[in-house]
Amino acid sequence: MKRIAILTSGGDAPGMNAVIRAVVRSAIYMGYEVYGVKNGYEGLIDGDIVQLIESSVADIIQRGGTILGTSRSKRFETDEGLDKAVNILEVFGIDKLIVAGGDGSLRGALALAGRGIDVIGIPLSIDNDLGYTDYTIGFFTAIDTVTHAISNIRDTTEAHGRANIVEVMGRNCGDIALYSGLSGGAESIIVPERKFDMEEISKKAILGKNRGKRHHIIILAEGAGDAYKIAEEFEKLTGIDTRVTILGYIQRGGNPNVVDRIMGAAMGNAAVEYIISNSGAYAVGICSGKIEIFNLEIALNIKKEFKDDLSDILKKISI
């Protein structure tokens, strides 16, 4: 019987288990034996691989994290580590590999493809930082988490008449800040894709304060600046008592929401259907609401575009 494997790699994201479940059950339905690689590329190098059956993925669709475990593997970045990974796949007789993760994880899959392994990537990242797909699995759950946190922060901020700089994840991509800023009613966002004017942000806050506004929420993507320095400058310019909240890893955890569960199921099934009939390196994505298959190398070279239209809406309605 032909064999297919799945691994989850890099930063975890809500929806990973939904993907694993879909891959396992779709592949079994199509006549494949399915194997799970523990702890990402680290587990692949070590041969930490287990067979997965239908019951292995029962009652996991609603869970955050990943039942397979994940890692960021330095060993896999070496020729020796890559050679070991390829050898392990050959020893286990695995014909196809599905990699669920972000940019670095999919680049790892591309490296395996260069050694003759058939691979397909599924975009899983709370950052939504892959240019070839409209959305990555895990992003919308992260936005839900951040939006809920903003609501709580606003309550205490308004009670004290303060401002709060809320730092969210996003080293190179500001989508978490943008979407949560819009959905959470933030006054301003600061993202790595665009320069920000602290004087302009401060003037908006002063205008709001003068008409009786008692809260000022600024969402900062972690890659756009130092939260404490920005808070200090904002307080100096406005005279408003300003605090910093760093949300951190709470953004990665939690039960995946309905969007990430559905995308996980759809992309997991699509990945299996495509890779069992094709050789090479591919990636699954979602474009304009439809599942699409991309050449993996081309997909990874598509630049992520910042959504200025949403940013403009936020500016207009956050006065």
C-alpha angles and dihedrals in degrees: 000000000000118000133218128183137200131201133181116216143182124004113006120243133189108264098043091112091048088056093048091050093050094047094049097047096040092050093048089049088054093051103262132131108234128214130190121214111216120227099001122266091347089063091045091056090048094046092241095158130143134187115249124209133182094277092049089074099038116129096007104103091090096047128099123222120035129284089214095054125229140228146174105245121207090177091060090059090065126080089238092054093046091050091052092049092052091047092051091053090051092048091052092046092236111167101185135027128203116200119197115194148076135296097301092046093051090048087055089054089052090054090054090049087056087062093052101268118138107232141172126190129216115202110239117165135121089217095067087216102144113106100205097062129054092224139011122219110261096031098099094048089051089052090052090052094048093045091053090049091050090054091053092045091050091056094058094036091055092046090059099033092241141139124236131202105208113198116206133178121277118112096180103002125061099196095113090053092044099048096039091045090055096043094041097048097242119178094224142359130210116204135173093239095064135042114243131215111217092193091056091048090048094049090054090052092049091050089051092048092050091057093049104270110153102188134055118184121189118184114210124193106221094238094055100070149313110300095210095048091048091049091050092050093045092051091048092052097043107028088228117137102247130197133186127228118188108195096193123165096357084086092065098050137067137072112310114250124237094270094054092045092052094044089047092052094045097045093043092053092044092051092054094045093052103041096049089060100039140055124218137041123317144159133213118225142164120237124177090344096308131107111244134183120223137188101258098226092049091045093054091053095054109108119235110242121214114233101238091171091065091043090054091051090053091051092052098048100037097070 
